[in-house]
Amino acid sequence: MNDLAPQRLLQIQVDTLFVTSRDGRIVRCAGPDRAPAPRLHLAFGAGGAIVRVRDDIDPRIADEIETLAAREFPLTSPLASPRFSDEYCQLLGVSEPLTDHHFGVIHHLPHRTGWESGATLICHGTHEGDALVDKIARDGMPQDLVDAGFLDLTHFWEPWCVATVDGKIAALAFAVRLGQQGAELGVNTLPAYRSRGLAAAVTAGWSAHPALQTRPLFYGTHRDNLSSQRVIARLGLPFLGIRLQI
């Protein structure tokens, strides 16, 4: 599975993010968060651009975007930018300037990625994981997790892996997208436990989860998310491409 060509992995990553129509247009985001669908998602790798346009965009504009994307140079650096970023914005009627939050980096997360850590890891579907779920169901979600947006157990998107410190959840890794072909990682380290390498620990733990071993795994983040990029660097994850999302 990890021997797939980088451009094929990038294609699977894009396909994991969205539910699309037969003609490849974005219908909605695929995932439990029901995030709003972007008007445009472009992924750029060494093999060229992969284009996804939302299904309510005028077909003529979508065709123009695809024509421009076919002329993009291959991009092999996390700091690279598409040639026609301004033109895509003009076609979509976007007037605000693009920022680093519109751009992202996409990395492959190999199965059973290694990371030495003293953290205690608890994974979904294990005896320890079941005990943790029972405890939260009985005692309620800890307040620091509620403050971080984990209001109840439905926000533990399966499969998940958590790192605990002194018996308390300190960091979580979970499936923000789980498709038939691939899975995309989400990570959250609670404020009191940051800068301890726990995000790298749960990322590595999540990559070893038995339920994920039949599909490629991905770690994508915004270009302005420096903490996530530090995790990527710590684990030495292979770079696949960049994305532009509007």
C-alpha positions as CSV (number, residue, x, y, z in Angstrom):
1,M,0.0,0.0,0.0
2,N,2.8,2.4,0.8
3,D,4.5,1.6,-2.5
4,L,1.9,3.5,-4.6
5,A,3.3,6.3,-6.7
6,P,3.2,9.8,-5.2
7,Q,0.7,11.1,-7.8
8,R,-1.6,8.2,-7.3
9,L,-1.5,8.8,-3.5
10,L,-2.3,12.4,-4.1
11,Q,-5.3,11.4,-6.2
12,I,-6.5,9.1,-3.5
13,Q,-6.1,11.9,-0.9
14,V,-8.3,14.2,-2.9
15,D,-10.9,11.5,-3.5
16,T,-11.0,10.9,0.2
17,L,-11.9,14.5,1.0
18,F,-15.1,14.9,-1.0
19,V,-18.3,13.3,-2.2
20,T,-18.4,14.0,-5.9
21,S,-20.9,13.7,-8.8
22,R,-20.3,11.4,-11.8
23,D,-18.5,14.2,-13.6
24,G,-16.1,14.9,-10.7
25,R,-17.8,18.0,-9.2
26,I,-17.8,18.5,-5.4
27,V,-21.2,17.7,-3.9
28,R,-20.2,17.9,-0.3
29,C,-17.3,17.3,2.0
30,A,-16.9,13.7,3.1
31,G,-16.6,13.5,6.9
32,P,-18.5,13.7,10.2
33,D,-18.0,17.4,10.6
34,R,-20.2,18.3,7.6
35,A,-17.8,21.1,6.7
36,P,-18.9,23.5,4.0
37,A,-17.7,22.5,0.6
38,P,-15.2,24.8,-1.1
39,R,-15.8,26.3,-4.4
40,L,-12.5,25.0,-5.7
41,H,-9.9,22.5,-4.5
42,L,-6.7,22.1,-6.4
43,A,-4.0,19.7,-5.5
44,F,-0.6,20.0,-7.1
45,G,2.1,17.4,-7.2
46,A,5.0,16.2,-9.3
47,G,2.6,14.8,-11.8
48,G,0.5,18.0,-12.2
49,A,-2.8,19.3,-10.9
50,I,-5.9,17.5,-9.7
51,V,-9.0,19.7,-10.0
52,R,-12.2,19.6,-8.0
53,V,-14.9,22.3,-8.6
54,R,-18.1,22.5,-6.6
55,D,-21.2,21.4,-8.5
56,D,-23.0,24.8,-8.4
57,I,-20.2,26.6,-10.2
58,D,-21.1,27.6,-13.8
59,P,-19.8,24.8,-16.1
60,R,-18.1,27.3,-18.4
61,I,-16.1,28.6,-15.4
62,A,-15.3,25.1,-14.3
63,D,-14.0,24.3,-17.8
64,E,-11.8,27.4,-17.8
65,I,-10.4,26.5,-14.4
66,E,-9.6,23.0,-15.6
67,T,-7.9,24.4,-18.7
68,L,-5.7,26.6,-16.6
69,A,-4.8,23.9,-14.2
70,A,-3.7,21.7,-17.1
71,R,-1.0,24.3,-17.8
72,E,0.4,24.4,-14.2
73,F,3.9,23.3,-13.7
74,P,4.6,20.3,-11.5
75,L,5.1,21.4,-7.9
76,T,7.6,19.5,-5.7
77,S,8.2,21.9,-2.8
78,P,5.9,22.8,0.2
79,L,6.7,26.5,-0.5
80,A,5.7,26.4,-4.1
81,S,2.7,28.3,-5.4
82,P,0.5,27.7,-8.5
83,R,1.1,29.9,-11.5
84,F,-2.6,30.9,-12.0
85,S,-3.8,31.5,-8.4
86,D,-5.0,35.0,-9.3
87,E,-6.8,33.8,-12.4
88,Y,-8.7,31.1,-10.4
89,C,-9.8,33.9,-8.0
90,Q,-10.9,36.1,-10.8
91,L,-12.9,33.3,-12.4
92,L,-14.7,32.6,-9.2
93,G,-15.3,36.3,-8.3
94,V,-13.1,36.1,-5.3
95,S,-11.9,39.6,-4.4
96,E,-10.1,39.1,-1.0
97,P,-6.4,38.3,-1.3
98,L,-5.2,34.7,-0.8
99,T,-3.4,34.0,2.4
100,D,-1.4,31.0,3.7
101,H,-4.7,29.7,5.1
102,H,-5.9,29.1,1.5
103,F,-2.8,27.0,0.8
104,G,-1.9,23.7,2.4
105,V,0.6,20.9,2.3
106,I,-0.2,17.3,1.8
107,H,1.9,14.5,3.2
108,H,1.7,10.7,3.2
109,L,1.5,9.0,6.6
110,P,3.0,5.5,6.3
111,H,1.4,2.7,8.2
112,R,3.1,2.1,11.6
113,T,5.1,5.3,11.5
114,G,7.7,5.1,14.3
115,W,8.0,7.5,17.1
116,E,9.6,6.9,20.5
117,S,7.6,8.5,23.3
118,G,6.9,8.0,27.0
119,A,3.2,8.8,26.5
120,T,0.6,6.2,27.2
121,L,-1.5,5.6,24.0
122,I,-5.0,4.3,24.1
123,C,-6.7,3.3,20.8
124,H,-10.3,2.9,19.8
125,G,-11.5,-0.7,19.7
126,T,-9.2,-2.0,22.4
127,H,-10.0,-3.0,26.0
128,E,-8.3,0.2,27.2
129,G,-10.3,2.2,24.6
130,D,-13.6,0.7,25.7
131,A,-12.8,1.4,29.3
132,L,-12.0,5.1,28.4
133,V,-15.3,5.4,26.6
134,D,-17.2,3.9,29.5
135,K,-15.5,6.3,31.9
136,I,-16.5,9.3,29.8
137,A,-20.0,8.0,29.4
138,R,-20.3,7.6,33.1
139,D,-18.4,10.7,34.4
140,G,-18.9,13.1,31.5
141,M,-16.5,14.7,29.1
142,P,-13.6,16.5,30.8
143,Q,-13.9,20.2,30.7
144,D,-10.7,20.8,28.9
145,L,-11.9,18.6,26.1
146,V,-15.2,20.4,26.0
147,D,-13.3,23.6,25.7
148,A,-11.4,22.2,22.7
149,G,-14.7,21.3,20.9
150,F,-15.1,17.7,22.0
151,L,-18.6,18.1,23.4
152,D,-19.4,14.4,23.6
153,L,-18.3,11.0,22.4
154,T,-19.7,11.6,18.9
155,H,-16.7,13.9,18.4
156,F,-14.3,11.1,18.9
157,W,-14.2,10.3,15.2
158,E,-13.3,6.6,14.7
159,P,-10.8,5.2,14.6
160,W,-9.0,7.3,17.2
161,C,-5.9,7.2,19.3
162,V,-5.3,9.3,22.4
163,A,-2.2,10.1,24.5
164,T,-2.7,10.3,28.3
165,V,-0.6,12.0,30.9
166,D,-1.3,11.1,34.5
167,G,-4.5,9.4,33.4
168,K,-5.8,12.5,31.6
169,I,-6.3,12.8,27.9
170,A,-3.6,15.1,26.6
171,A,-3.7,14.7,22.8
172,L,-6.0,13.0,20.2
173,A,-5.6,11.7,16.7
174,F,-8.8,10.8,14.8
175,A,-10.2,10.3,11.3
176,V,-11.4,13.6,9.9
177,R,-12.0,11.7,6.6
178,L,-12.5,8.0,6.3
179,G,-13.2,6.7,2.8
180,Q,-13.0,3.4,1.0
181,Q,-9.7,4.3,-0.5
182,G,-7.9,6.5,2.1
183,A,-8.1,8.2,5.5
184,E,-7.1,11.7,6.5
185,L,-5.7,12.4,10.0
186,G,-6.9,15.1,12.4
187,V,-4.8,15.9,15.6
188,N,-5.5,18.1,18.6
189,T,-3.2,18.6,21.6
190,L,-4.8,20.2,24.6
191,P,-3.1,23.5,25.5
192,A,-1.7,22.4,28.8
193,Y,0.2,19.5,27.1
194,R,1.7,21.2,24.0
195,S,5.4,21.2,23.1
196,R,5.9,17.7,24.5
197,G,5.9,15.7,21.3
198,L,2.4,14.3,22.1
199,A,1.0,15.1,18.7
200,A,3.7,13.1,17.0
201,A,3.0,10.3,19.4
202,V,-0.7,10.0,18.7
203,T,-0.1,10.5,15.0
204,A,2.3,7.5,15.0
205,G,-0.2,5.5,17.2
206,W,-3.1,6.3,14.9
207,S,-1.0,5.1,11.8
208,A,-0.7,1.7,13.4
209,H,-4.4,1.2,14.1
210,P,-5.5,-2.1,12.7
211,A,-8.6,-0.6,11.1
212,L,-6.5,1.6,8.9
213,Q,-4.0,-0.8,7.5
214,T,-5.9,-1.5,4.2
215,R,-5.9,2.1,3.0
216,P,-3.3,4.9,2.5
217,L,-3.2,7.5,5.3
218,F,-2.7,11.3,4.9
219,Y,-1.7,14.3,6.9
220,G,-2.8,17.5,5.4
221,T,-2.6,21.0,7.0
222,H,-2.8,24.7,6.2
223,R,0.4,26.4,5.3
224,D,-0.1,28.7,8.3
225,N,-0.4,25.8,10.8
226,L,3.2,25.7,11.9
227,S,2.5,23.3,14.8
228,S,1.2,20.7,12.5
229,Q,4.1,21.2,10.1
230,R,6.5,20.6,13.1
231,V,4.8,17.3,13.6
232,I,5.2,16.4,10.0
233,A,8.9,17.3,10.2
234,R,9.4,15.3,13.4
235,L,8.0,12.2,11.8
236,G,9.7,12.8,8.5
237,L,6.5,12.3,6.5
238,P,6.9,12.1,2.7
239,F,5.7,15.2,0.8
240,L,3.0,14.6,-1.8
241,G,2.0,18.1,-2.9
242,I,0.4,21.4,-2.1
243,R,-3.3,22.5,-2.2
244,L,-5.2,25.6,-3.0
245,Q,-8.7,25.7,-1.6
246,I,-11.1,28.6,-2.2
